[in-house]
């Protein structure tokens, strides 16, 4: 396959400014995260307005997550075959259309459809933001850029719940979608002006069956997780979805080994450095989101405090993620991805063990200290892991590879709360002593939940041992470093 042509130095976009390019990508990711975190807090208001059951209104979140997880790897592949600029702008346009649909929704069905349209466009944002950095910037500059992009995740996650609650109380939940629409419409012309134009590949073959099989594997896996959370993992809809997911995954691997032009090269699945980065991303995201979900539940159910207090407990970790992500990215450029990833995962592991041993059932200040540690560790592990994944990929498969990485990254975020939530419920019902022999407080089931989070982080750390070492940085360049020759990667 002929790799797509990327404009040369000084041609990141019509404006030719790397800083403006990064500003567009950071803004897009921020809007995407803000949209999700704002909507999550107004689901009860939506339920009351439409008179829906918890299971019905849950599709406002579930429908979005399903399409989001399925769409990310597909956008990644499309970015390898068509213009990066046009694909990203198309995603933003669809995201804006979905936002308008949600704002005008007269009933829950239309709102869910609007959220699905939102996700169909929004999936382009994480997939193509990482691909843009990997395709446009040389290896020695990618970590810093990725760190800056991921800092917006922490900012959006910290601001979203507070802003969502305030806007909903003043103007109603519809105003959140109007706000998202306005921000996206402002961003679209800037993105069109500034994002790099990549020439379409001469070989535009698209393995549609392979893409469908990958989408089915991801979609049914996440659907099985969400159904397990609602109806139990022993329910037919849950285990049936897992069976379909496994069959689709088997079919996908068979397809890429037999198709003339497979969705991804079989070599990608044998790429140890890339597979290791995917495993690190999946399990670290699983641990991070699980903590973000169960800390508020701990604060409200055990400490008997308000949701506002729970938000304050989470804030230090979110602020740490926002501040430290750019630093972690710079470190991964200078010393390679492995040192900050090792440090970040070990910090997360120690913090999860701290939550399991000392924080579950303790004062909110102690819990906040544990979450601060999780945020610091995730900041150091997150963007360097994406950098490691990009560095392990050949130039012609950067888009699809990072799409698969991002898709499984978000699948980890969806898997953790459901699996660990089911474990938490089982341990609560059992009413036995904590599995952690050092735990001495009165919330044993939460101690056990954070112990499982610790095991996930241990798996992530073991996977990180297989990450590739970083090659020596490229010679210093003068001028505007907007592109690397197609196929140039680290290692």
ZADRENDO-437346 format. One record per residue (C-alpha): z, x, y; residue number from 0. Coordinates in steps of 0.02 Angstrom, whole numbers. Example, Ala and Ser with C-alpha at 12.3 -4.5 7.8 and 13.67 -1.06 7.14 Angstrom:
// ZADRENDO-437346
<<390,615,-225>,0>
<<357,684,-53>,1>
//
This chain:
// ZADRENDO-437346
<<0,0,0>,0>
<<-45,68,172>,1>
<<110,71,281>,2>
<<105,-24,445>,3>
<<61,75,600>,4>
<<199,91,728>,5>
<<159,128,909>,6>
<<191,306,957>,7>
<<324,378,1069>,8>
<<346,283,1228>,9>
<<276,124,1154>,10>
<<426,29,1092>,11>
<<361,-116,1189>,12>
<<266,-145,1347>,13>
<<418,-85,1443>,14>
<<444,67,1333>,15>
<<634,69,1353>,16>
<<741,103,1201>,17>
<<894,39,1293>,18>
<<809,-126,1332>,19>
<<749,-138,1152>,20>
<<928,-116,1091>,21>
<<989,-241,1221>,22>
<<869,-371,1148>,23>
<<926,-337,970>,24>
<<1111,-335,1018>,25>
<<1090,-499,1114>,26>
<<1000,-583,969>,27>
<<1134,-533,844>,28>
<<1271,-586,966>,29>
<<1192,-758,989>,30>
<<1174,-778,800>,31>
<<1356,-733,766>,32>
<<1418,-835,914>,33>
<<1321,-986,850>,34>
<<1404,-977,679>,35>
<<1580,-942,739>,36>
<<1574,-1080,871>,37>
<<1507,-1211,751>,38>
<<1637,-1172,618>,39>
<<1780,-1226,731>,40>
<<1703,-1394,781>,41>
<<1665,-1457,605>,42>
<<1819,-1574,610>,43>
<<1754,-1654,771>,44>
<<1582,-1678,692>,45>
<<1665,-1758,541>,46>
<<1762,-1880,650>,47>
<<1610,-1928,755>,48>
<<1497,-1966,607>,49>
<<1633,-2033,492>,50>
<<1585,-1910,356>,51>
<<1683,-1850,206>,52>
<<1736,-1667,195>,53>
<<1602,-1636,63>,54>
<<1466,-1714,172>,55>
<<1511,-1623,332>,56>
<<1526,-1462,234>,57>
<<1336,-1460,224>,58>
<<1334,-1416,409>,59>
<<1396,-1245,353>,60>
<<1329,-1238,175>,61>
<<1151,-1289,220>,62>
<<1144,-1154,352>,63>
<<1213,-1019,236>,64>
<<1093,-1062,95>,65>
<<935,-1048,199>,66>
<<1004,-898,293>,67>
<<1036,-800,133>,68>
<<866,-848,62>,69>
<<770,-812,222>,70>
<<834,-637,260>,71>
<<743,-542,120>,72>
<<585,-646,148>,73>
<<581,-598,332>,74>
<<609,-418,282>,75>
<<453,-420,174>,76>
<<350,-510,305>,77>
<<397,-376,433>,78>
<<316,-246,319>,79>
<<152,-342,318>,80>
<<138,-415,493>,81>
<<184,-373,672>,82>
<<371,-344,694>,83>
<<361,-414,871>,84>
<<274,-577,822>,85>
<<384,-605,669>,86>
<<545,-583,770>,87>
<<485,-696,911>,88>
<<431,-828,785>,89>
<<606,-823,711>,90>
<<683,-847,883>,91>
<<568,-994,920>,92>
<<615,-1081,757>,93>
<<799,-1045,792>,94>
<<782,-1124,965>,95>
<<694,-1276,891>,96>
<<835,-1298,766>,97>
<<964,-1285,906>,98>
<<878,-1424,1002>,99>
<<868,-1531,845>,100>
<<1056,-1508,818>,101>
<<1098,-1550,998>,102>
<<999,-1713,990>,103>
<<1052,-1762,812>,104>
<<1097,-1948,805>,105>
<<1180,-1934,633>,106>
<<1243,-1807,508>,107>
<<1080,-1799,409>,108>
<<981,-1747,563>,109>
<<1116,-1621,608>,110>
<<1107,-1541,435>,111>
<<917,-1535,448>,112>
<<934,-1453,618>,113>
<<1053,-1324,547>,114>
<<928,-1286,408>,115>
<<791,-1260,538>,116>
<<912,-1150,637>,117>
<<944,-1043,483>,118>
<<758,-1032,443>,119>
<<733,-947,611>,120>
<<901,-862,627>,121>
<<877,-767,464>,122>
<<748,-661,556>,123>
<<882,-589,670>,124>
<<986,-480,552>,125>
<<835,-438,444>,126>
<<722,-382,585>,127>
<<856,-306,697>,128>
<<895,-176,564>,129>
<<711,-155,520>,130>
<<668,-127,704>,131>
<<794,14,717>,132>
<<737,92,553>,133>
<<552,83,599>,134>
<<561,132,781>,135>
<<699,262,794>,136>
<<704,431,706>,137>
<<839,455,572>,138>
<<954,552,688>,139>
<<966,407,811>,140>
<<979,258,694>,141>
<<1166,260,663>,142>
<<1209,251,848>,143>
<<1090,105,873>,144>
<<1152,12,719>,145>
<<1332,40,775>,146>
<<1293,-37,944>,147>
<<1211,-186,861>,148>
<<1357,-214,742>,149>
<<1481,-204,886>,150>
<<1408,-369,945>,151>
<<1462,-446,779>,152>
<<1644,-412,821>,153>
<<1624,-477,998>,154>
<<1538,-635,940>,155>
<<1667,-664,803>,156>
<<1810,-642,927>,157>
<<1737,-748,1068>,158>
<<1656,-885,964>,159>
<<1809,-984,904>,160>
<<1892,-981,1076>,161>
<<1733,-1025,1169>,162>
<<1683,-1157,1041>,163>
<<1850,-1245,1054>,164>
<<1849,-1241,1244>,165>
<<1670,-1304,1263>,166>
<<1695,-1441,1132>,167>
<<1851,-1506,1221>,168>
<<1761,-1512,1389>,169>
<<1583,-1565,1349>,170>
<<1576,-1610,1163>,171>
<<1509,-1512,1015>,172>
<<1328,-1547,1063>,173>
<<1351,-1432,1213>,174>
<<1369,-1285,1094>,175>
<<1192,-1309,1030>,176>
<<1123,-1332,1206>,177>
<<1206,-1168,1252>,178>
<<1129,-1080,1102>,179>
<<960,-1154,1147>,180>
<<972,-1091,1327>,181>
<<1022,-915,1275>,182>
<<882,-906,1147>,183>
<<750,-968,1269>,184>
<<802,-832,1392>,185>
<<790,-701,1256>,186>
<<618,-750,1186>,187>
<<507,-685,1329>,188>
<<609,-525,1342>,189>
<<592,-497,1154>,190>
<<404,-528,1164>,191>
<<390,-401,1304>,192>
<<501,-266,1232>,193>
<<496,-268,1042>,194>
<<379,-144,958>,195>
<<211,-202,897>,196>
<<173,-142,721>,197>
<<-5,-153,662>,198>
<<-26,-263,508>,199>
<<-44,-171,345>,200>
<<-221,-157,279>,201>
<<-156,-229,116>,202>
<<-78,-396,162>,203>
<<-46,-452,-16>,204>
<<111,-555,-26>,205>
<<188,-586,-196>,206>
<<232,-769,-170>,207>
<<300,-797,-348>,208>
<<411,-644,-331>,209>
<<474,-702,-162>,210>
<<511,-876,-230>,211>
<<605,-805,-379>,212>
<<711,-694,-266>,213>
<<747,-841,-151>,214>
<<797,-951,-299>,215>
<<912,-816,-368>,216>
<<1001,-796,-200>,217>
<<1002,-981,-157>,218>
<<1069,-1046,-322>,219>
<<1199,-907,-329>,220>
<<1268,-958,-159>,221>
<<1254,-1143,-203>,222>
<<1354,-1111,-362>,223>
<<1486,-1022,-258>,224>
<<1500,-1164,-133>,225>
<<1504,-1296,-270>,226>
<<1638,-1196,-360>,227>
<<1740,-1201,-201>,228>
<<1721,-1389,-186>,229>
<<1714,-1454,-365>,230>
<<1784,-1307,-463>,231>
<<1693,-1165,-551>,232>
<<1700,-1263,-714>,233>
<<1595,-1403,-641>,234>
<<1416,-1426,-709>,235>
<<1341,-1403,-535>,236>
<<1428,-1236,-514>,237>
<<1397,-1152,-682>,238>
<<1226,-1236,-694>,239>
<<1179,-1156,-527>,240>
<<1236,-986,-590>,241>
<<1128,-1004,-746>,242>
<<975,-1046,-640>,243>
<<1016,-899,-526>,244>
<<1025,-778,-674>,245>
<<862,-844,-747>,246>
<<776,-827,-577>,247>
<<843,-649,-559>,248>
<<778,-602,-732>,249>
<<611,-679,-687>,250>
<<607,-581,-524>,251>
<<637,-414,-611>,252>
<<503,-455,-739>,253>
<<384,-504,-600>,254>
<<400,-344,-500>,255>
<<365,-240,-655>,256>
<<206,-334,-701>,257>
<<127,-395,-538>,258>
<<-16,-294,-464>,259>
<<62,-307,-291>,260>
<<247,-347,-320>,261>
<<365,-416,-187>,262>
<<456,-248,-196>,263>
<<416,-91,-291>,264>
<<514,-74,-455>,265>
<<562,99,-391>,266>
<<671,14,-260>,267>
<<784,-54,-396>,268>
<<795,121,-472>,269>
<<837,199,-304>,270>
<<1018,250,-333>,271>
<<1057,280,-150>,272>
<<991,110,-98>,273>
<<1077,15,-241>,274>
<<1241,103,-199>,275>
<<1225,53,-16>,276>
<<1193,-128,-68>,277>
<<1349,-128,-177>,278>
<<1454,-55,-37>,279>
<<1388,-184,86>,280>
<<1416,-330,-33>,281>
<<1596,-289,-80>,282>
<<1651,-230,92>,283>
<<1584,-390,170>,284>
<<1666,-492,32>,285>
<<1833,-411,75>,286>
<<1814,-427,263>,287>
<<1765,-611,266>,288>
<<1898,-654,137>,289>
<<2031,-581,253>,290>
<<1958,-675,402>,291>
<<1967,-838,305>,292>
<<2137,-822,221>,293>
<<2238,-745,363>,294>
<<2228,-907,467>,295>
<<2274,-1006,311>,296>
<<2422,-889,282>,297>
<<2480,-905,463>,298>
<<2468,-1095,463>,299>
<<2532,-1137,288>,300>
<<2666,-1003,266>,301>
<<2720,-963,444>,302>
<<2690,-1140,507>,303>
<<2602,-1081,664>,304>
<<2453,-1150,759>,305>
<<2269,-1108,742>,306>
<<2279,-1025,913>,307>
<<2410,-905,848>,308>
<<2300,-868,698>,309>
<<2159,-825,817>,310>
<<2272,-702,908>,311>
<<2317,-621,741>,312>
<<2131,-594,704>,313>
<<2088,-532,878>,314>
<<2145,-350,859>,315>
<<2032,-323,710>,316>
<<1883,-403,797>,317>
<<1911,-297,953>,318>
<<1924,-140,845>,319>
<<1759,-184,760>,320>
<<1674,-207,929>,321>
<<1740,-45,1003>,322>
<<1727,72,853>,323>
<<1560,19,778>,324>
<<1456,124,901>,325>
<<1570,275,867>,326>
<<1549,254,679>,327>
<<1361,244,702>,328>
<<1358,406,803>,329>
<<1464,492,671>,330>
<<1342,440,534>,331>
<<1201,519,636>,332>
<<1294,683,660>,333>
<<1381,712,494>,334>
<<1293,593,375>,335>
<<1339,418,319>,336>
<<1458,463,178>,337>
<<1609,531,277>,338>
<<1631,378,391>,339>
<<1598,261,245>,340>
<<1729,348,138>,341>
<<1854,344,280>,342>
<<1816,163,322>,343>
<<1831,100,144>,344>
<<1993,196,114>,345>
<<2063,124,276>,346>
<<2013,-52,223>,347>
<<2087,-24,50>,348>
<<2252,38,121>,349>
<<2257,-109,243>,350>
<<2223,-237,105>,351>
<<2362,-161,1>,352>
<<2474,-169,155>,353>
<<2433,-354,174>,354>
<<2471,-383,-10>,355>
<<2633,-285,-9>,356>
<<2713,-310,161>,357>
<<2619,-439,266>,358>
<<2599,-598,161>,359>
<<2743,-706,223>,360>
<<2799,-581,357>,361>
<<2792,-603,546>,362>
<<2622,-626,631>,363>
<<2641,-454,711>,364>
<<2645,-372,540>,365>
<<2495,-474,484>,366>
<<2401,-427,643>,367>
<<2435,-243,606>,368>
<<2357,-264,434>,369>
<<2204,-351,506>,370>
<<2188,-214,637>,371>
<<2173,-91,494>,372>
<<2042,-198,408>,373>
<<1941,-208,569>,374>
<<1951,-20,598>,375>
<<1898,16,420>,376>
<<1755,-110,422>,377>
<<1692,-35,586>,378>
<<1678,137,506>,379>
<<1600,74,345>,380>
<<1478,-58,410>,381>
<<1343,21,517>,382>
<<1344,187,420>,383>
<<1311,89,260>,384>
<<1160,5,339>,385>
<<1105,176,400>,386>
<<1124,245,223>,387>
<<1020,101,153>,388>
<<882,130,280>,389>
<<883,317,247>,390>
<<861,290,61>,391>
<<704,184,83>,392>
<<522,241,92>,393>
<<440,196,257>,394>
<<326,63,184>,395>
<<473,-35,111>,396>
<<601,-21,251>,397>
<<580,-204,301>,398>
<<596,-283,129>,399>
<<730,-159,76>,400>
<<840,-194,225>,401>
<<804,-379,204>,402>
<<872,-372,26>,403>
<<1020,-269,87>,404>
<<1062,-393,226>,405>
<<1037,-542,111>,406>
<<1161,-474,-17>,407>
<<1276,-421,124>,408>
<<1291,-601,182>,409>
<<1301,-662,2>,410>
<<1456,-554,-13>,411>
<<1528,-644,137>,412>
<<1495,-812,55>,413>
<<1558,-759,-116>,414>
<<1727,-690,-65>,415>
<<1812,-844,11>,416>
<<1756,-957,-132>,417>
<<1805,-843,-276>,418>
<<1967,-781,-200>,419>
<<2006,-957,-138>,420>
<<1995,-1023,-315>,421>
<<2107,-880,-373>,422>
<<2231,-918,-233>,423>
<<2238,-1101,-283>,424>
<<2267,-1057,-466>,425>
<<2406,-935,-424>,426>
<<2487,-1061,-306>,427>
<<2485,-1193,-442>,428>
<<2556,-1071,-570>,429>
<<2703,-1030,-456>,430>
<<2737,-864,-541>,431>
<<2793,-699,-467>,432>
<<2670,-589,-374>,433>
<<2559,-473,-474>,434>
<<2599,-335,-349>,435>
<<2762,-259,-413>,436>
<<2808,-197,-238>,437>
<<2798,-370,-157>,438>
<<2967,-442,-106>,439>
<<2928,-591,9>,440>
<<2898,-776,-24>,441>
<<2709,-798,-23>,442>
<<2663,-727,-193>,443>
<<2495,-816,-208>,444>
<<2433,-739,-44>,445>
<<2495,-569,-100>,446>
<<2391,-590,-257>,447>
<<2238,-642,-156>,448>
<<2245,-485,-50>,449>
<<2270,-383,-208>,450>
<<2102,-450,-271>,451>
<<2027,-401,-103>,452>
<<2093,-226,-136>,453>
<<2004,-222,-304>,454>
<<1840,-270,-220>,455>
<<1863,-126,-97>,456>
<<1899,-7,-241>,457>
<<1732,-57,-318>,458>
<<1648,-26,-150>,459>
<<1726,146,-138>,460>
<<1670,193,-313>,461>
<<1493,136,-270>,462>
<<1497,241,-111>,463>
<<1513,398,-219>,464>
<<1329,372,-266>,465>
<<1267,367,-87>,466>
<<1139,497,-37>,467>
<<1185,643,72>,468>
<<1104,647,241>,469>
<<967,769,270>,470>
<<972,890,415>,471>
<<935,803,580>,472>
<<758,816,647>,473>
<<721,941,786>,474>
<<767,884,960>,475>
<<630,784,1041>,476>
<<585,765,1222>,477>
<<533,602,1298>,478>
<<564,432,1226>,479>
<<598,433,1036>,480>
<<525,267,990>,481>
<<447,296,821>,482>
<<443,401,667>,483>
<<288,431,563>,484>
<<267,299,431>,485>
<<359,346,275>,486>
<<479,470,357>,487>
<<655,447,292>,488>
<<811,548,272>,489>
<<855,643,116>,490>
//
